Amino acid sequence: MGITATVESFDTIDSYLDHFEGIREGRHVFMLPRWMQTWRQAFKPDDELCVCLIKMDKDLIGVAPLSINGMTASFVGCADVCDYMDFTVAPGYEKEFYNVLLDNLQKRCITELDLRCLRPESTVFSHLVETAQERDGVCSFEPDGVSLEMDLPGDWNEYLNSLNGKQRHEIRRKLRRLHEKTDVSLLVLENPEEIAEYLDAFLKMFRESRSDKAAFMDPRMESFFRSMIRAMSEEGVLRLFVLRLFDLIAAAAVCFDYQKTMYLYNSGYDPRYASLSAGLLCKILSIKHSIEIGRKKYDFLKGAEPYKYRLGGREVRLSRCRITIKP
């Protein structure tokens, strides 16, 4: 039984993953090859791309896409747009994967791994840290923000009853007020061409809804969003929720529907409908839709905005891990 490491392209990763479904378990949408490919094309980093495929005999046991800058390797992506990152490893093969990966990095004279946006259950924490320490590596950790998520119940009323009385009352009041004052419809778009029709409106509302969002959405970031939304809709994981009032677009939310979880990635609303809480209600209705189609979890992703707590989110603390590799 032989274990080998090879450097491949993102296209090669896709072809391997098509034949090894087990390796998809535990992955996040930000670990999809198409996501990483789109990120690199938009931001054009100066580092070297190293996509390491590790196989046991002919079977893939893990993928390590890395950006290499000097003697430091990090995940492909950045904390500004990639909420979670990790390596993709087949369950049960973590020890073998990380020993071969560290051997490969040593041969390339890489002396440090700088890994961001790690969830507590990431394979970096469950296996890489121990493996590196066994090889006399030095590991350090620091906080890297928080995300919020919640388990979804079987029906909408059960969700409302899980909230405290004040929040439950507020949601019902806001929804009742919205329906009393306007003709309301919620579109849930999956088709790439339909999503493209609403993209300009989404970007406009994104900028108008908050000044910090307007500053964030510079020309390069807009280029990334346009390419990413197209790529993820073609992958079949993007959902665009559009709240329409009187046949006018009042709010929209970009979500990812992936592995029984709905991820709220970003949103915007028309300030003219701020008094009706259009932005918040679009998110609430996306939660309701997620429950109705049987999703098990709703992930608000990074950021500690108060509304996430009010809607039932619980904190997940993210970390940054630096590993010094012994030569």
C-alpha positions as CSV (number, residue, x, y, z in Angstrom):
1,M,0.0,0.0,0.0
2,G,1.6,3.3,-1.2
3,I,0.8,6.9,-0.3
4,T,1.7,9.5,-2.9
5,A,1.4,13.3,-3.2
6,T,1.0,15.0,-6.5
7,V,0.4,18.6,-7.6
8,E,-2.6,19.0,-9.8
9,S,-5.1,21.6,-11.1
10,F,-8.5,22.5,-9.8
11,D,-10.1,20.7,-12.8
12,T,-8.3,17.5,-11.7
13,I,-9.7,17.9,-8.2
14,D,-13.2,17.9,-9.6
15,S,-12.6,14.8,-11.6
16,Y,-11.3,12.9,-8.5
17,L,-14.1,14.1,-6.3
18,D,-16.7,12.9,-8.7
19,H,-15.4,9.4,-8.1
20,F,-15.0,9.7,-4.3
21,E,-18.2,11.0,-2.7
22,G,-17.0,10.2,0.9
23,I,-14.4,13.0,0.7
24,R,-17.2,15.6,0.4
25,E,-18.4,14.9,3.9
26,G,-17.8,17.8,6.2
27,R,-16.7,20.2,3.4
28,H,-18.0,23.8,3.3
29,V,-19.0,25.6,0.2
30,F,-15.8,27.7,0.4
31,M,-13.8,24.6,-0.1
32,L,-15.3,23.8,-3.5
33,P,-12.7,23.9,-6.3
34,R,-15.0,26.2,-8.4
35,W,-15.1,28.7,-5.4
36,M,-11.3,28.7,-5.0
37,Q,-10.8,29.0,-8.8
38,T,-13.1,32.0,-9.0
39,W,-11.4,33.7,-6.0
40,R,-8.0,33.4,-7.6
41,Q,-9.2,34.6,-11.0
42,A,-10.8,37.7,-9.4
43,F,-8.1,38.7,-6.9
44,K,-5.0,37.4,-8.8
45,P,-2.7,36.9,-5.8
46,D,1.1,37.0,-6.4
47,D,1.7,33.7,-4.6
48,E,2.3,30.3,-6.0
49,L,-0.7,27.9,-6.2
50,C,0.0,24.4,-5.0
51,V,-2.9,22.0,-5.1
52,C,-1.7,18.8,-3.5
53,L,-3.7,15.6,-4.1
54,I,-2.8,12.7,-1.7
55,K,-3.7,9.2,-2.7
56,M,-3.4,5.8,-1.1
57,D,-2.7,3.5,-4.0
58,K,-5.2,4.9,-6.5
59,D,-7.8,6.2,-4.1
60,L,-7.9,9.9,-3.2
61,I,-7.7,10.4,0.6
62,G,-7.4,14.2,0.7
63,V,-6.8,17.5,-1.1
64,A,-4.7,20.4,0.1
65,P,-5.1,23.6,-2.0
66,L,-2.4,26.0,-0.8
67,S,-1.2,29.5,-1.6
68,I,2.6,29.7,-1.1
69,N,4.3,33.0,-0.4
70,G,8.0,32.5,0.3
71,M,8.3,29.9,3.0
72,T,4.7,30.2,4.2
73,A,1.7,28.3,3.0
74,S,-2.0,29.2,3.6
75,F,-5.4,28.3,2.4
76,V,-6.6,29.4,-1.1
77,G,-8.9,32.3,-0.3
78,C,-9.1,35.2,2.1
79,A,-10.9,35.9,5.3
80,D,-12.9,38.8,3.7
81,V,-15.0,36.5,1.6
82,C,-14.3,33.0,2.7
83,D,-16.0,32.4,6.0
84,Y,-14.7,28.8,6.8
85,M,-11.6,27.0,5.5
86,D,-10.1,23.6,6.1
87,F,-8.5,20.8,4.2
88,T,-10.6,18.1,2.5
89,V,-9.7,14.7,4.0
90,A,-11.5,11.4,3.8
91,P,-12.7,10.3,7.2
92,G,-10.3,7.7,8.8
93,Y,-7.3,8.8,6.8
94,E,-6.4,12.1,8.5
95,K,-3.2,10.8,10.1
96,E,-1.8,9.5,6.8
97,F,-2.9,12.6,4.9
98,Y,-1.3,15.1,7.2
99,N,2.0,13.2,7.6
100,V,2.3,13.0,3.8
101,L,1.3,16.7,3.4
102,L,3.9,17.8,6.0
103,D,6.6,15.6,4.2
104,N,5.7,17.3,0.9
105,L,5.9,20.8,2.4
106,Q,9.2,20.1,4.0
107,K,10.6,19.0,0.6
108,R,9.4,22.4,-0.8
109,C,11.2,24.2,2.1
110,I,7.9,25.5,3.6
111,T,8.5,26.3,7.2
112,E,5.1,27.7,8.3
113,L,1.4,27.1,7.8
114,D,-0.8,30.1,8.4
115,L,-4.4,28.8,8.5
116,R,-7.4,31.1,9.0
117,C,-11.2,30.8,9.5
118,L,-11.1,27.5,11.3
119,R,-14.1,26.1,12.9
120,P,-13.6,24.1,16.2
121,E,-14.3,20.8,14.5
122,S,-11.9,21.4,11.6
123,T,-9.5,18.6,10.7
124,V,-6.7,21.1,11.4
125,F,-7.6,21.0,15.1
126,S,-8.7,17.4,15.2
127,H,-5.6,15.9,13.5
128,L,-3.1,18.3,11.9
129,V,-2.0,20.0,15.2
130,E,-1.3,16.7,16.9
131,T,0.5,15.4,13.9
132,A,2.7,18.5,13.6
133,Q,3.5,18.4,17.3
134,E,4.5,14.8,17.1
135,R,7.0,15.9,14.5
136,D,8.3,18.6,16.8
137,G,6.4,21.4,15.1
138,V,5.2,24.4,17.1
139,C,1.6,25.5,17.0
140,S,0.0,28.8,18.1
141,F,-3.6,29.9,18.0
142,E,-5.5,33.2,18.2
143,P,-9.2,34.2,17.8
144,D,-10.4,34.9,14.3
145,G,-13.9,36.2,14.7
146,V,-17.2,34.4,15.3
147,S,-20.0,33.0,13.2
148,L,-23.5,32.2,14.2
149,E,-25.7,29.2,13.3
150,M,-28.7,27.3,14.5
151,D,-30.3,23.9,14.1
152,L,-33.6,24.0,12.3
153,P,-36.7,22.3,13.7
154,G,-39.3,20.5,11.7
155,D,-41.8,23.3,11.2
156,W,-42.1,27.1,11.3
157,N,-44.1,27.3,14.5
158,E,-41.6,25.2,16.3
159,Y,-38.9,27.6,15.3
160,L,-40.9,30.6,16.5
161,N,-41.6,28.9,19.8
162,S,-37.8,28.4,20.2
163,L,-37.3,32.1,20.4
164,N,-37.9,34.3,23.4
165,G,-41.4,35.8,23.7
166,K,-40.3,39.3,22.6
167,Q,-38.6,38.1,19.4
168,R,-41.4,35.8,18.6
169,H,-43.9,38.6,18.9
170,E,-41.7,41.0,16.9
171,I,-41.4,38.6,14.0
172,R,-45.1,37.9,13.9
173,R,-45.9,41.6,14.2
174,K,-43.5,42.6,11.4
175,L,-44.8,39.9,9.0
176,R,-48.4,40.8,9.7
177,R,-47.7,44.5,9.2
178,L,-45.9,43.7,5.9
179,H,-48.8,41.7,4.5
180,E,-51.3,44.2,5.7
181,K,-49.6,47.1,3.9
182,T,-48.4,45.6,0.7
183,D,-48.7,42.8,-1.9
184,V,-45.8,40.5,-0.9
185,S,-44.1,37.8,-2.8
186,L,-40.8,35.9,-2.1
187,L,-38.9,34.5,-5.1
188,V,-36.4,31.8,-4.5
189,L,-34.2,31.7,-7.6
190,E,-31.9,28.8,-8.5
191,N,-31.5,29.1,-12.3
192,P,-28.3,31.0,-13.3
193,E,-30.1,33.0,-16.0
194,E,-32.9,34.1,-13.6
195,I,-30.4,35.0,-10.9
196,A,-28.4,37.1,-13.4
197,E,-31.5,39.2,-14.1
198,Y,-31.6,40.3,-10.5
199,L,-27.8,40.7,-9.9
200,D,-27.6,44.4,-10.7
201,A,-30.5,45.1,-8.3
202,F,-28.9,43.0,-5.6
203,L,-25.5,44.8,-5.9
204,K,-27.3,48.2,-5.8
205,M,-29.2,47.3,-2.7
206,F,-26.1,45.8,-1.1
207,R,-24.3,49.2,-1.5
208,E,-27.3,51.3,-0.4
209,S,-28.1,49.3,2.7
210,R,-25.0,50.3,4.7
211,S,-22.1,52.6,4.2
212,D,-19.5,49.9,5.2
213,K,-21.0,47.6,2.6
214,A,-20.7,50.4,0.0
215,A,-17.0,50.7,0.8
216,F,-16.5,47.0,0.8
217,M,-18.0,46.6,-2.7
218,D,-15.2,48.2,-4.7
219,P,-14.7,47.3,-8.4
220,R,-12.6,44.3,-7.8
221,M,-15.0,42.9,-5.1
222,E,-17.9,43.5,-7.5
223,S,-16.1,41.5,-10.2
224,F,-15.6,38.7,-7.7
225,F,-19.2,38.7,-6.6
226,R,-20.5,38.6,-10.2
227,S,-18.2,35.7,-11.1
228,M,-18.8,33.9,-7.9
229,I,-22.6,34.2,-8.1
230,R,-22.5,32.9,-11.6
231,A,-20.1,30.0,-10.7
232,M,-22.0,28.9,-7.6
233,S,-25.4,29.1,-9.4
234,E,-23.9,26.9,-12.1
235,E,-22.7,24.5,-9.4
236,G,-26.3,24.3,-8.2
237,V,-25.7,25.6,-4.7
238,L,-26.6,29.3,-4.9
239,R,-30.1,30.5,-3.9
240,L,-31.1,34.1,-4.4
241,F,-34.1,35.1,-2.2
242,V,-35.9,38.2,-3.6
243,L,-38.5,40.0,-1.6
244,R,-40.9,41.9,-3.8
245,L,-43.4,44.5,-2.6
246,F,-46.0,45.8,-5.1
247,D,-43.9,44.1,-7.8
248,L,-40.8,46.1,-6.8
249,I,-37.6,44.6,-5.4
250,A,-37.4,45.5,-1.7
251,A,-34.6,43.2,-0.5
252,A,-32.5,40.2,-1.6
253,A,-30.3,37.7,0.1
254,V,-27.6,35.5,-1.4
255,C,-27.5,32.0,0.2
256,F,-25.8,28.7,-0.4
257,D,-27.8,25.5,-0.1
258,Y,-25.2,22.9,0.6
259,Q,-25.2,19.6,2.5
260,K,-28.5,20.1,4.3
261,T,-27.4,23.6,5.5
262,M,-28.6,27.0,4.2
263,Y,-25.8,29.6,4.4
264,L,-26.7,33.2,4.5
265,Y,-23.8,34.8,2.6
266,N,-24.8,38.4,2.0
267,S,-27.9,40.6,1.7
268,G,-29.1,44.1,0.8
269,Y,-32.3,46.1,0.9
270,D,-33.9,49.2,-0.7
271,P,-33.7,52.0,2.0
272,R,-37.2,53.1,0.9
273,Y,-38.6,50.0,2.6
274,A,-36.5,50.3,5.8
275,S,-39.6,51.2,7.8
276,L,-41.1,47.8,6.9
277,S,-37.9,45.9,7.9
278,A,-37.6,44.5,4.4
279,G,-34.0,43.4,4.8
280,L,-34.7,41.6,8.0
281,L,-37.9,40.0,6.8
282,C,-36.2,38.7,3.7
283,K,-33.7,36.8,5.9
284,I,-36.6,35.6,8.1
285,L,-38.5,34.3,5.1
286,S,-35.3,32.5,3.9
287,I,-35.2,30.7,7.3
288,K,-38.9,29.8,6.9
289,H,-38.2,28.4,3.4
290,S,-35.2,26.4,4.7
291,I,-37.4,24.8,7.3
292,E,-40.1,24.0,4.7
293,I,-37.7,22.2,2.4
294,G,-36.2,20.2,5.2
295,R,-32.8,21.8,5.8
296,K,-31.2,20.8,9.1
297,K,-29.2,23.9,9.8
298,Y,-29.2,27.6,9.0
299,D,-25.8,29.3,9.1
300,F,-25.6,33.1,9.4
301,L,-21.8,32.9,8.7
302,K,-19.2,35.3,10.0
303,G,-20.1,38.4,12.0
304,A,-21.7,39.1,15.3
305,E,-24.6,41.3,14.1
306,P,-27.3,41.6,16.8
307,Y,-30.1,40.3,14.5
308,K,-28.4,36.9,14.2
309,Y,-28.7,36.4,18.0
310,R,-32.3,37.7,18.0
311,L,-33.2,35.1,15.3
312,G,-31.8,32.2,17.3
313,G,-28.2,32.0,16.2
314,R,-25.6,30.6,18.5
315,E,-21.9,31.5,18.4
316,V,-19.2,29.4,16.8
317,R,-15.8,30.8,17.6
318,L,-13.3,30.8,14.7
319,S,-9.6,30.5,15.1
320,R,-6.3,31.2,13.3
321,C,-3.6,28.5,13.6
322,R,0.1,29.0,12.8
323,I,2.2,25.9,12.6
324,T,6.0,26.1,12.4
325,I,7.3,23.0,10.5
326,K,10.5,21.6,11.7
327,P,13.0,21.1,8.8
